[in-house]
Amino acid sequence: MNSIQSQVDLIREVFHYQSRFDGSTFVIKIDYPVTEDSCFPGLVKDLALLAKTGFKVVIVPGAKENIDMVLKNHDIDSCNYVNITGGDYAEWADETQVRVTSSKVISYVEMAAFNVASKFMTFLSGSRVDAVIGNFVRARGLGVINGTDTEHTGAVDKIYADSLTRVLNLGMIPILPCIGWSPSGKPYNVPSDEIALAVSKALGSDKLFIVCAQSSSAAKILDIPDNIDIRQDGSLVRMTPHQTDLIIKANINKKSDNESAKNKFLKNFKLAYKASQAGVHRVHIIDGRENGSILKELYSNLGIGTMIYTDEYDSVRSIHSRDLPDILRLMEPLMLKGILIRRNPEQIQQKKDDYSVLEIDGSIRACGALHDWGESQGEIAAVATDPNYTDLGLGRRIVGYLIEKAKKIKMRRVFALTTQSQDWFESLGFIEARLESLPEQKRVTYDHNRKSKIFALELKNN
């Protein structure tokens, strides 16, 4: 029965997100190592599925490692870099260096970049989705930096958004390799991160997906502030741009036992932060080597990657009558176990103003109530959370909200009755209390057969 209910909940989430983002534009930036993974054909099939179901998908494939390999195979030195100390391009380079793409090298860079793009084209064709590899990026040269001519190394000058829009409106997927051209047709090697950002901004993209070949367990590598949600595996659930910036600043100059992993995390966080600043409401960083990673991230509240969001993602609010089915859905498993007393829709409706819900992306994931029993005391009751979201501390958040609500109406004390959750309430600062300490109205209705324990919290009202 639980398995069937889980499937039903998943289907509901899928329909919720399908209707919410239908017709939206998604920019998908995919690091090259992902294209070499066994999950890559499935990933492209999922992108094709998104395009077929009404989403506008733009693919920006990375090619750095493939460029290195092609140059090495042709005995060409690929380690010619120049130090840069400022400018827009510095933000995209590894550390403070940028590859010098000479006239001798650029043809091999083009070959490597278009080889990766063609790989996407091949698998999309297998899914019967039309794709276009086009010259959608106008580039400019970086010129001479610190006395070194970077020749064919460039930056984005303009995205041909009108051309991209026409392709997307035809139901096709545009693929943008890491090459741009000047108005006179001169090719430049442009970072895929920069292209992904510029395209997202030019198209007003609803989402940017950063699909990498790296475990998402950032908390095992980086110093993470306490107020950021972390899964048990060390991956970050979601962050605001401000929190993302704090992580970058806290770790950028700090040495790590795994500098390579640290730099990759920070590179992705920098791109996510800049995309958020450019107006992309949601940026998702996911490990593309996990089967179905994009679909899992897109079609569920919880996701599997890290989301950087600027719009309202979660909130606690008073309930509406339409929320009753969702509240009862959350409470039913706990009522069956005897953890919560049984309530029906009519009883909840009668005390509707007492109830609050925590909503994540339009779906109710936790609920609770604050009942006023007089004598400046309130009862925290009916606390229930979605079991799939236990790692996020939603119960603590809903109780915290109810405590603040009690303070605003000048209550001096809140209490809770429980049969099986005493440790949890103690962890929130509640202390076991006697029946005689409860308001008279509550003492009269106390169920002596249930033998609930009483835990209370004294409130300090400012």
Contacts in CASP RR format, 6 or more apart in sequence:
PFRMAT RR
TARGET T0000
AUTHOR 0000-0000-0000
METHOD contacts of the structure
MODEL  1
MNSIQSQVDLIREVFHYQSRFDGSTFVIKIDYPVTEDSCFPGLVKDLALL
AKTGFKVVIVPGAKENIDMVLKNHDIDSCNYVNITGGDYAEWADETQVRV
TSSKVISYVEMAAFNVASKFMTFLSGSRVDAVIGNFVRARGLGVINGTDT
EHTGAVDKIYADSLTRVLNLGMIPILPCIGWSPSGKPYNVPSDEIALAVS
KALGSDKLFIVCAQSSSAAKILDIPDNIDIRQDGSLVRMTPHQTDLIIKA
NINKKSDNESAKNKFLKNFKLAYKASQAGVHRVHIIDGRENGSILKELYS
NLGIGTMIYTDEYDSVRSIHSRDLPDILRLMEPLMLKGILIRRNPEQIQQ
KKDDYSVLEIDGSIRACGALHDWGESQGEIAAVATDPNYTDLGLGRRIVG
YLIEKAKKIKMRRVFALTTQSQDWFESLGFIEARLESLPEQKRVTYDHNR
KSKIFALELKNN
6 388 0 8 1.000
9 388 0 8 1.000
10 299 0 8 1.000
10 300 0 8 1.000
12 363 0 8 1.000
13 299 0 8 1.000
13 300 0 8 1.000
13 301 0 8 1.000
13 363 0 8 1.000
14 299 0 8 1.000
16 362 0 8 1.000
16 363 0 8 1.000
17 298 0 8 1.000
17 299 0 8 1.000
17 300 0 8 1.000
18 53 0 8 1.000
18 299 0 8 1.000
21 55 0 8 1.000
21 206 0 8 1.000
21 207 0 8 1.000
21 298 0 8 1.000
22 53 0 8 1.000
22 54 0 8 1.000
22 55 0 8 1.000
23 54 0 8 1.000
23 55 0 8 1.000
23 56 0 8 1.000
24 55 0 8 1.000
24 56 0 8 1.000
24 206 0 8 1.000
24 207 0 8 1.000
25 55 0 8 1.000
25 56 0 8 1.000
25 58 0 8 1.000
25 168 0 8 1.000
25 203 0 8 1.000
25 204 0 8 1.000
25 205 0 8 1.000
25 206 0 8 1.000
25 207 0 8 1.000
26 50 0 8 1.000
26 55 0 8 1.000
26 56 0 8 1.000
26 57 0 8 1.000
26 58 0 8 1.000
26 205 0 8 1.000
26 206 0 8 1.000
26 207 0 8 1.000
26 208 0 8 1.000
26 209 0 8 1.000
27 58 0 8 1.000
27 60 0 8 1.000
27 196 0 8 1.000
27 199 0 8 1.000
27 200 0 8 1.000
27 203 0 8 1.000
27 205 0 8 1.000
27 207 0 8 1.000
27 208 0 8 1.000
27 209 0 8 1.000
28 47 0 8 1.000
28 57 0 8 1.000
28 58 0 8 1.000
28 59 0 8 1.000
28 60 0 8 1.000
28 209 0 8 1.000
28 211 0 8 1.000
28 294 0 8 1.000
29 60 0 8 1.000
29 62 0 8 1.000
29 192 0 8 1.000
29 193 0 8 1.000
29 196 0 8 1.000
29 208 0 8 1.000
29 209 0 8 1.000
29 210 0 8 1.000
29 211 0 8 1.000
29 271 0 8 1.000
30 43 0 8 1.000
30 59 0 8 1.000
30 60 0 8 1.000
30 61 0 8 1.000
30 62 0 8 1.000
30 211 0 8 1.000
30 288 0 8 1.000
31 62 0 8 1.000
31 211 0 8 1.000
31 212 0 8 1.000
31 213 0 8 1.000
32 61 0 8 1.000
32 62 0 8 1.000
32 63 0 8 1.000
32 64 0 8 1.000
32 65 0 8 1.000
32 66 0 8 1.000
32 116 0 8 1.000
33 65 0 8 1.000
33 212 0 8 1.000
33 213 0 8 1.000
34 40 0 8 1.000
34 43 0 8 1.000
34 211 0 8 1.000
34 212 0 8 1.000
34 213 0 8 1.000
34 288 0 8 1.000
34 289 0 8 1.000
35 61 0 8 1.000
35 116 0 8 1.000
35 119 0 8 1.000
35 120 0 8 1.000
37 213 0 8 1.000
37 288 0 8 1.000
37 289 0 8 1.000
39 288 0 8 1.000
39 289 0 8 1.000
39 290 0 8 1.000
39 291 0 8 1.000
39 292 0 8 1.000
39 293 0 8 1.000
40 123 0 8 1.000
41 123 0 8 1.000
42 291 0 8 1.000
42 292 0 8 1.000
43 211 0 8 1.000
43 288 0 8 1.000
43 292 0 8 1.000
43 293 0 8 1.000
43 294 0 8 1.000
44 120 0 8 1.000
44 123 0 8 1.000
44 124 0 8 1.000
44 127 0 8 1.000
45 123 0 8 1.000
45 127 0 8 1.000
46 292 0 8 1.000
46 294 0 8 1.000
46 295 0 8 1.000
47 57 0 8 1.000
47 59 0 8 1.000
47 124 0 8 1.000
47 173 0 8 1.000
47 294 0 8 1.000
48 123 0 8 1.000
48 124 0 8 1.000
48 127 0 8 1.000
48 128 0 8 1.000
48 129 0 8 1.000
48 173 0 8 1.000
49 127 0 8 1.000
49 295 0 8 1.000
50 57 0 8 1.000
50 294 0 8 1.000
50 298 0 8 1.000
51 57 0 8 1.000
51 129 0 8 1.000
51 171 0 8 1.000
51 172 0 8 1.000
51 173 0 8 1.000
52 129 0 8 1.000
56 168 0 8 1.000
56 171 0 8 1.000
57 173 0 8 1.000
58 164 0 8 1.000
58 168 0 8 1.000
58 173 0 8 1.000
58 174 0 8 1.000
58 176 0 8 1.000
58 199 0 8 1.000
58 203 0 8 1.000
58 205 0 8 1.000
59 120 0 8 1.000
59 131 0 8 1.000
59 173 0 8 1.000
59 174 0 8 1.000
59 175 0 8 1.000
59 176 0 8 1.000
60 175 0 8 1.000
60 176 0 8 1.000
60 192 0 8 1.000
60 195 0 8 1.000
60 196 0 8 1.000
60 199 0 8 1.000
61 116 0 8 1.000
61 117 0 8 1.000
61 119 0 8 1.000
61 120 0 8 1.000
61 175 0 8 1.000
61 176 0 8 1.000
61 177 0 8 1.000
61 178 0 8 1.000
61 192 0 8 1.000
62 113 0 8 1.000
62 116 0 8 1.000
62 178 0 8 1.000
62 192 0 8 1.000
63 112 0 8 1.000
63 113 0 8 1.000
63 115 0 8 1.000
63 116 0 8 1.000
63 177 0 8 1.000
63 178 0 8 1.000
63 192 0 8 1.000
64 178 0 8 1.000
64 192 0 8 1.000
66 112 0 8 1.000
66 113 0 8 1.000
66 115 0 8 1.000
66 116 0 8 1.000
67 78 0 8 1.000
67 108 0 8 1.000
67 109 0 8 1.000
67 112 0 8 1.000
67 113 0 8 1.000
67 189 0 8 1.000
68 78 0 8 1.000
69 112 0 8 1.000
70 108 0 8 1.000
70 109 0 8 1.000
70 111 0 8 1.000
70 112 0 8 1.000
70 115 0 8 1.000
71 77 0 8 1.000
71 78 0 8 1.000
71 105 0 8 1.000
71 108 0 8 1.000
71 109 0 8 1.000
71 112 0 8 1.000
72 78 0 8 1.000
74 108 0 8 1.000
76 104 0 8 1.000
76 105 0 8 1.000
76 108 0 8 1.000
78 99 0 8 1.000
78 105 0 8 1.000
80 99 0 8 1.000
80 100 0 8 1.000
80 102 0 8 1.000
81 97 0 8 1.000
81 98 0 8 1.000
81 99 0 8 1.000
81 100 0 8 1.000
82 97 0 8 1.000
82 98 0 8 1.000
82 100 0 8 1.000
82 145 0 8 1.000
82 146 0 8 1.000
82 148 0 8 1.000
82 150 0 8 1.000
83 96 0 8 1.000
83 97 0 8 1.000
83 146 0 8 1.000
84 90 0 8 1.000
84 93 0 8 1.000
84 96 0 8 1.000
84 97 0 8 1.000
84 98 0 8 1.000
84 145 0 8 1.000
84 146 0 8 1.000
85 96 0 8 1.000
85 146 0 8 1.000
86 96 0 8 1.000
88 155 0 8 1.000
89 98 0 8 1.000
89 142 0 8 1.000
89 154 0 8 1.000
89 155 0 8 1.000
89 194 0 8 1.000
90 96 0 8 1.000
90 98 0 8 1.000
91 270 0 8 1.000
91 274 0 8 1.000
92 191 0 8 1.000
92 193 0 8 1.000
92 194 0 8 1.000
93 191 0 8 1.000
94 263 0 8 1.000
94 267 0 8 1.000
95 263 0 8 1.000
98 142 0 8 1.000
98 145 0 8 1.000
98 150 0 8 1.000
98 153 0 8 1.000
99 153 0 8 1.000
99 189 0 8 1.000
100 148 0 8 1.000
100 149 0 8 1.000
100 150 0 8 1.000
100 151 0 8 1.000
100 153 0 8 1.000
101 109 0 8 1.000
101 150 0 8 1.000
101 151 0 8 1.000
101 152 0 8 1.000
101 153 0 8 1.000
101 154 0 8 1.000
101 188 0 8 1.000
101 189 0 8 1.000
102 151 0 8 1.000
102 152 0 8 1.000
103 151 0 8 1.000
103 152 0 8 1.000
105 152 0 8 1.000
106 151 0 8 1.000
106 152 0 8 1.000
106 187 0 8 1.000
106 188 0 8 1.000
106 189 0 8 1.000
109 152 0 8 1.000
109 179 0 8 1.000
109 189 0 8 1.000
110 179 0 8 1.000
110 187 0 8 1.000
113 177 0 8 1.000
113 178 0 8 1.000
113 179 0 8 1.000
113 189 0 8 1.000
114 133 0 8 1.000
114 177 0 8 1.000
114 179 0 8 1.000
116 177 0 8 1.000
117 133 0 8 1.000
117 175 0 8 1.000
117 176 0 8 1.000
117 177 0 8 1.000
118 133 0 8 1.000
120 131 0 8 1.000
120 175 0 8 1.000
121 131 0 8 1.000
121 133 0 8 1.000
121 175 0 8 1.000
124 130 0 8 1.000
124 131 0 8 1.000
124 173 0 8 1.000
125 131 0 8 1.000
129 172 0 8 1.000
129 173 0 8 1.000
130 170 0 8 1.000
130 171 0 8 1.000
130 172 0 8 1.000
130 173 0 8 1.000
131 172 0 8 1.000
131 173 0 8 1.000
131 174 0 8 1.000
131 175 0 8 1.000
132 167 0 8 1.000
132 172 0 8 1.000
132 173 0 8 1.000
132 174 0 8 1.000
132 175 0 8 1.000
133 174 0 8 1.000
133 175 0 8 1.000
133 177 0 8 1.000
134 174 0 8 1.000
134 175 0 8 1.000
134 176 0 8 1.000
135 160 0 8 1.000
135 180 0 8 1.000
135 181 0 8 1.000
136 159 0 8 1.000
136 160 0 8 1.000
136 163 0 8 1.000
136 164 0 8 1.000
136 174 0 8 1.000
136 176 0 8 1.000
136 199 0 8 1.000
137 156 0 8 1.000
137 158 0 8 1.000
137 159 0 8 1.000
137 160 0 8 1.000
137 176 0 8 1.000
137 179 0 8 1.000
137 180 0 8 1.000
137 181 0 8 1.000
137 190 0 8 1.000
137 195 0 8 1.000
137 198 0 8 1.000
138 156 0 8 1.000
138 157 0 8 1.000
138 158 0 8 1.000
138 159 0 8 1.000
138 160 0 8 1.000
138 180 0 8 1.000
138 181 0 8 1.000
138 182 0 8 1.000
138 183 0 8 1.000
139 154 0 8 1.000
139 155 0 8 1.000
139 156 0 8 1.000
139 157 0 8 1.000
139 179 0 8 1.000
139 180 0 8 1.000
139 181 0 8 1.000
139 182 0 8 1.000
139 187 0 8 1.000
139 188 0 8 1.000
139 190 0 8 1.000
140 154 0 8 1.000
140 155 0 8 1.000
140 157 0 8 1.000
140 182 0 8 1.000
140 188 0 8 1.000
141 150 0 8 1.000
141 152 0 8 1.000
141 153 0 8 1.000
141 154 0 8 1.000
141 155 0 8 1.000
141 182 0 8 1.000
141 188 0 8 1.000
142 150 0 8 1.000
142 153 0 8 1.000
142 154 0 8 1.000
142 155 0 8 1.000
143 149 0 8 1.000
143 150 0 8 1.000
143 151 0 8 1.000
143 153 0 8 1.000
144 150 0 8 1.000
152 186 0 8 1.000
152 187 0 8 1.000
152 188 0 8 1.000
152 189 0 8 1.000
153 188 0 8 1.000
153 189 0 8 1.000
154 180 0 8 1.000
154 188 0 8 1.000
154 189 0 8 1.000
154 190 0 8 1.000
155 188 0 8 1.000
155 190 0 8 1.000
155 194 0 8 1.000
156 180 0 8 1.000
156 190 0 8 1.000
156 194 0 8 1.000
156 195 0 8 1.000
156 198 0 8 1.000
157 182 0 8 1.000
159 198 0 8 1.000
159 199 0 8 1.000
159 201 0 8 1.000
159 202 0 8 1.000
159 203 0 8 1.000
161 202 0 8 1.000
161 203 0 8 1.000
164 174 0 8 1.000
164 199 0 8 1.000
164 202 0 8 1.000
164 203 0 8 1.000
165 203 0 8 1.000
167 174 0 8 1.000
168 174 0 8 1.000
176 195 0 8 1.000
176 199 0 8 1.000
178 189 0 8 1.000
178 190 0 8 1.000
178 191 0 8 1.000
178 192 0 8 1.000
178 195 0 8 1.000
179 187 0 8 1.000
179 188 0 8 1.000
179 189 0 8 1.000
179 190 0 8 1.000
180 187 0 8 1.000
180 188 0 8 1.000
180 190 0 8 1.000
181 187 0 8 1.000
181 188 0 8 1.000
182 188 0 8 1.000
193 267 0 8 1.000
193 271 0 8 1.000
196 208 0 8 1.000
196 210 0 8 1.000
196 271 0 8 1.000
196 275 0 8 1.000
197 208 0 8 1.000
197 271 0 8 1.000
197 274 0 8 1.000
197 275 0 8 1.000
197 278 0 8 1.000
199 205 0 8 1.000
200 208 0 8 1.000
200 275 0 8 1.000
200 278 0 8 1.000
200 280 0 8 1.000
201 275 0 8 1.000
201 278 0 8 1.000
201 279 0 8 1.000
201 280 0 8 1.000
204 279 0 8 1.000
204 280 0 8 1.000
205 280 0 8 1.000
206 280 0 8 1.000
206 281 0 8 1.000
206 282 0 8 1.000
207 280 0 8 1.000
207 281 0 8 1.000
207 282 0 8 1.000
207 283 0 8 1.000
207 284 0 8 1.000
207 298 0 8 1.000
208 271 0 8 1.000
208 272 0 8 1.000
208 275 0 8 1.000
208 280 0 8 1.000
208 282 0 8 1.000
208 283 0 8 1.000
208 284 0 8 1.000
209 283 0 8 1.000
209 284 0 8 1.000
209 286 0 8 1.000
209 294 0 8 1.000
209 297 0 8 1.000
210 268 0 8 1.000
210 271 0 8 1.000
210 272 0 8 1.000
210 283 0 8 1.000
210 284 0 8 1.000
210 285 0 8 1.000
210 286 0 8 1.000
211 286 0 8 1.000
211 288 0 8 1.000
211 293 0 8 1.000
211 294 0 8 1.000
212 264 0 8 1.000
212 268 0 8 1.000
212 285 0 8 1.000
212 286 0 8 1.000
212 287 0 8 1.000
212 288 0 8 1.000
213 287 0 8 1.000
213 288 0 8 1.000
213 289 0 8 1.000
214 261 0 8 1.000
214 264 0 8 1.000
214 265 0 8 1.000
214 268 0 8 1.000
214 287 0 8 1.000
215 235 0 8 1.000
215 287 0 8 1.000
216 233 0 8 1.000
216 234 0 8 1.000
216 235 0 8 1.000
216 236 0 8 1.000
216 285 0 8 1.000
216 286 0 8 1.000
216 287 0 8 1.000
216 304 0 8 1.000
216 305 0 8 1.000
216 306 0 8 1.000
217 233 0 8 1.000
217 234 0 8 1.000
217 235 0 8 1.000
218 224 0 8 1.000
218 234 0 8 1.000
218 235 0 8 1.000
218 236 0 8 1.000
218 247 0 8 1.000
218 265 0 8 1.000
218 306 0 8 1.000
219 230 0 8 1.000
219 234 0 8 1.000
219 235 0 8 1.000
219 236 0 8 1.000
220 234 0 8 1.000
221 256 0 8 1.000
221 258 0 8 1.000
221 261 0 8 1.000
221 262 0 8 1.000
221 265 0 8 1.000
222 247 0 8 1.000
222 250 0 8 1.000
222 251 0 8 1.000
222 256 0 8 1.000
222 262 0 8 1.000
222 265 0 8 1.000
222 266 0 8 1.000
223 247 0 8 1.000
223 250 0 8 1.000
223 251 0 8 1.000
223 254 0 8 1.000
224 230 0 8 1.000
224 236 0 8 1.000
224 247 0 8 1.000
225 243 0 8 1.000
225 246 0 8 1.000
225 247 0 8 1.000
225 250 0 8 1.000
227 243 0 8 1.000
228 236 0 8 1.000
228 237 0 8 1.000
228 239 0 8 1.000
228 243 0 8 1.000
228 247 0 8 1.000
229 236 0 8 1.000
229 237 0 8 1.000
229 238 0 8 1.000
229 391 0 8 1.000
229 392 0 8 1.000
229 393 0 8 1.000
230 236 0 8 1.000
230 237 0 8 1.000
230 391 0 8 1.000
231 237 0 8 1.000
231 391 0 8 1.000
232 391 0 8 1.000
235 304 0 8 1.000
235 305 0 8 1.000
235 306 0 8 1.000
236 305 0 8 1.000
236 306 0 8 1.000
237 302 0 8 1.000
237 303 0 8 1.000
237 305 0 8 1.000
237 306 0 8 1.000
237 307 0 8 1.000
237 391 0 8 1.000
237 392 0 8 1.000
238 306 0 8 1.000
238 307 0 8 1.000
238 308 0 8 1.000
238 309 0 8 1.000
238 313 0 8 1.000
239 247 0 8 1.000
239 306 0 8 1.000
239 307 0 8 1.000
239 308 0 8 1.000
239 309 0 8 1.000
240 308 0 8 1.000
240 309 0 8 1.000
240 310 0 8 1.000
241 273 0 8 1.000
241 276 0 8 1.000
241 277 0 8 1.000
241 308 0 8 1.000
241 310 0 8 1.000
244 269 0 8 1.000
244 272 0 8 1.000
244 273 0 8 1.000
244 276 0 8 1.000
244 308 0 8 1.000
245 273 0 8 1.000
247 269 0 8 1.000
248 266 0 8 1.000
248 269 0 8 1.000
248 270 0 8 1.000
248 273 0 8 1.000
251 262 0 8 1.000
251 265 0 8 1.000
251 266 0 8 1.000
252 266 0 8 1.000
256 262 0 8 1.000
268 285 0 8 1.000
269 285 0 8 1.000
269 308 0 8 1.000
271 283 0 8 1.000
272 283 0 8 1.000
272 285 0 8 1.000
272 308 0 8 1.000
273 308 0 8 1.000
275 283 0 8 1.000
275 308 0 8 1.000
276 283 0 8 1.000
276 308 0 8 1.000
276 309 0 8 1.000
276 310 0 8 1.000
279 310 0 8 1.000
280 310 0 8 1.000
281 309 0 8 1.000
281 310 0 8 1.000
281 311 0 8 1.000
282 307 0 8 1.000
282 308 0 8 1.000
282 309 0 8 1.000
282 310 0 8 1.000
282 311 0 8 1.000
283 307 0 8 1.000
283 308 0 8 1.000
283 309 0 8 1.000
284 297 0 8 1.000
284 298 0 8 1.000
284 305 0 8 1.000
284 306 0 8 1.000
284 307 0 8 1.000
284 308 0 8 1.000
285 305 0 8 1.000
285 306 0 8 1.000
285 307 0 8 1.000
285 308 0 8 1.000
286 293 0 8 1.000
286 294 0 8 1.000
286 297 0 8 1.000
286 304 0 8 1.000
286 305 0 8 1.000
286 306 0 8 1.000
287 293 0 8 1.000
287 304 0 8 1.000
287 305 0 8 1.000
288 294 0 8 1.000
290 296 0 8 1.000
290 304 0 8 1.000
293 304 0 8 1.000
293 305 0 8 1.000
296 303 0 8 1.000
296 304 0 8 1.000
297 303 0 8 1.000
297 304 0 8 1.000
297 305 0 8 1.000
297 307 0 8 1.000
301 360 0 8 1.000
301 361 0 8 1.000
301 363 0 8 1.000
301 365 0 8 1.000
301 389 0 8 1.000
302 388 0 8 1.000
302 389 0 8 1.000
302 392 0 8 1.000
307 313 0 8 1.000
313 360 0 8 1.000
313 361 0 8 1.000
314 358 0 8 1.000
314 359 0 8 1.000
314 360 0 8 1.000
314 361 0 8 1.000
315 358 0 8 1.000
315 359 0 8 1.000
316 356 0 8 1.000
316 357 0 8 1.000
316 358 0 8 1.000
316 359 0 8 1.000
316 397 0 8 1.000
316 398 0 8 1.000
316 401 0 8 1.000
317 356 0 8 1.000
317 357 0 8 1.000
317 359 0 8 1.000
318 353 0 8 1.000
318 355 0 8 1.000
318 356 0 8 1.000
318 357 0 8 1.000
319 327 0 8 1.000
319 352 0 8 1.000
319 355 0 8 1.000
319 356 0 8 1.000
319 357 0 8 1.000
319 367 0 8 1.000
321 349 0 8 1.000
321 352 0 8 1.000
323 357 0 8 1.000
323 364 0 8 1.000
324 345 0 8 1.000
324 348 0 8 1.000
324 349 0 8 1.000
326 357 0 8 1.000
326 363 0 8 1.000
326 364 0 8 1.000
327 348 0 8 1.000
327 355 0 8 1.000
327 357 0 8 1.000
327 364 0 8 1.000
327 367 0 8 1.000
327 382 0 8 1.000
327 384 0 8 1.000
328 343 0 8 1.000
328 345 0 8 1.000
328 348 0 8 1.000
330 364 0 8 1.000
330 365 0 8 1.000
330 366 0 8 1.000
330 367 0 8 1.000
330 384 0 8 1.000
330 385 0 8 1.000
330 386 0 8 1.000
331 340 0 8 1.000
331 343 0 8 1.000
331 367 0 8 1.000
331 382 0 8 1.000
331 384 0 8 1.000
333 387 0 8 1.000
334 340 0 8 1.000
334 384 0 8 1.000
335 341 0 8 1.000
335 342 0 8 1.000
335 343 0 8 1.000
337 420 0 8 1.000
338 419 0 8 1.000
338 420 0 8 1.000
339 418 0 8 1.000
339 419 0 8 1.000
339 420 0 8 1.000
339 421 0 8 1.000
340 382 0 8 1.000
340 384 0 8 1.000
341 447 0 8 1.000
341 450 0 8 1.000
343 382 0 8 1.000
348 355 0 8 1.000
348 382 0 8 1.000
351 369 0 8 1.000
351 371 0 8 1.000
354 369 0 8 1.000
354 370 0 8 1.000
354 371 0 8 1.000
354 372 0 8 1.000
355 367 0 8 1.000
355 368 0 8 1.000
355 369 0 8 1.000
355 382 0 8 1.000
356 367 0 8 1.000
356 368 0 8 1.000
356 369 0 8 1.000
356 370 0 8 1.000
356 398 0 8 1.000
356 401 0 8 1.000
356 402 0 8 1.000
356 405 0 8 1.000
357 364 0 8 1.000
357 366 0 8 1.000
357 367 0 8 1.000
357 368 0 8 1.000
357 398 0 8 1.000
358 364 0 8 1.000
358 365 0 8 1.000
358 366 0 8 1.000
358 367 0 8 1.000
358 385 0 8 1.000
358 394 0 8 1.000
358 395 0 8 1.000
358 397 0 8 1.000
358 398 0 8 1.000
358 401 0 8 1.000
359 365 0 8 1.000
360 389 0 8 1.000
365 385 0 8 1.000
365 386 0 8 1.000
365 389 0 8 1.000
365 394 0 8 1.000
366 383 0 8 1.000
366 384 0 8 1.000
366 385 0 8 1.000
366 386 0 8 1.000
366 389 0 8 1.000
366 394 0 8 1.000
366 395 0 8 1.000
366 397 0 8 1.000
366 398 0 8 1.000
367 382 0 8 1.000
367 383 0 8 1.000
367 384 0 8 1.000
367 398 0 8 1.000
368 380 0 8 1.000
368 381 0 8 1.000
368 382 0 8 1.000
368 383 0 8 1.000
368 384 0 8 1.000
368 398 0 8 1.000
368 399 0 8 1.000
368 402 0 8 1.000
369 379 0 8 1.000
369 380 0 8 1.000
369 381 0 8 1.000
369 382 0 8 1.000
369 383 0 8 1.000
369 402 0 8 1.000
370 378 0 8 1.000
370 379 0 8 1.000
370 380 0 8 1.000
370 381 0 8 1.000
370 402 0 8 1.000
370 405 0 8 1.000
370 406 0 8 1.000
370 414 0 8 1.000
371 378 0 8 1.000
371 379 0 8 1.000
371 381 0 8 1.000
372 378 0 8 1.000
372 409 0 8 1.000
372 411 0 8 1.000
373 379 0 8 1.000
373 438 0 8 1.000
373 439 0 8 1.000
373 441 0 8 1.000
373 442 0 8 1.000
374 439 0 8 1.000
374 441 0 8 1.000
375 439 0 8 1.000
375 440 0 8 1.000
376 410 0 8 1.000
376 411 0 8 1.000
376 412 0 8 1.000
376 413 0 8 1.000
377 411 0 8 1.000
377 412 0 8 1.000
377 413 0 8 1.000
377 414 0 8 1.000
377 415 0 8 1.000
377 438 0 8 1.000
377 439 0 8 1.000
377 442 0 8 1.000
378 406 0 8 1.000
378 411 0 8 1.000
378 413 0 8 1.000
378 414 0 8 1.000
378 415 0 8 1.000
378 439 0 8 1.000
379 414 0 8 1.000
379 415 0 8 1.000
379 416 0 8 1.000
379 417 0 8 1.000
379 442 0 8 1.000
380 399 0 8 1.000
380 402 0 8 1.000
380 403 0 8 1.000
380 414 0 8 1.000
380 415 0 8 1.000
380 416 0 8 1.000
381 416 0 8 1.000
381 417 0 8 1.000
383 395 0 8 1.000
383 398 0 8 1.000
383 399 0 8 1.000
383 416 0 8 1.000
385 393 0 8 1.000
385 394 0 8 1.000
385 395 0 8 1.000
385 398 0 8 1.000
386 394 0 8 1.000
396 428 0 8 1.000
399 428 0 8 1.000
400 428 0 8 1.000
402 414 0 8 1.000
403 414 0 8 1.000
403 457 0 8 1.000
403 459 0 8 1.000
406 414 0 8 1.000
406 459 0 8 1.000
407 459 0 8 1.000
407 461 0 8 1.000
410 461 0 8 1.000
411 459 0 8 1.000
411 461 0 8 1.000
412 458 0 8 1.000
412 459 0 8 1.000
412 461 0 8 1.000
413 456 0 8 1.000
413 457 0 8 1.000
413 458 0 8 1.000
413 459 0 8 1.000
414 456 0 8 1.000
414 457 0 8 1.000
414 459 0 8 1.000
415 430 0 8 1.000
415 433 0 8 1.000
415 437 0 8 1.000
415 438 0 8 1.000
415 454 0 8 1.000
415 455 0 8 1.000
415 456 0 8 1.000
415 457 0 8 1.000
416 425 0 8 1.000
416 430 0 8 1.000
416 454 0 8 1.000
416 455 0 8 1.000
416 456 0 8 1.000
417 446 0 8 1.000
417 452 0 8 1.000
417 453 0 8 1.000
417 454 0 8 1.000
418 425 0 8 1.000
418 452 0 8 1.000
418 453 0 8 1.000
418 455 0 8 1.000
419 450 0 8 1.000
419 451 0 8 1.000
419 452 0 8 1.000
419 453 0 8 1.000
422 432 0 8 1.000
422 453 0 8 1.000
422 455 0 8 1.000
425 455 0 8 1.000
426 432 0 8 1.000
426 455 0 8 1.000
428 457 0 8 1.000
429 457 0 8 1.000
430 455 0 8 1.000
430 456 0 8 1.000
430 457 0 8 1.000
431 455 0 8 1.000
431 456 0 8 1.000
431 457 0 8 1.000
432 453 0 8 1.000
432 454 0 8 1.000
432 455 0 8 1.000
432 456 0 8 1.000
433 454 0 8 1.000
433 455 0 8 1.000
433 456 0 8 1.000
434 454 0 8 1.000
435 443 0 8 1.000
435 446 0 8 1.000
435 454 0 8 1.000
436 443 0 8 1.000
437 454 0 8 1.000
437 456 0 8 1.000
438 446 0 8 1.000
438 454 0 8 1.000
446 452 0 8 1.000
END
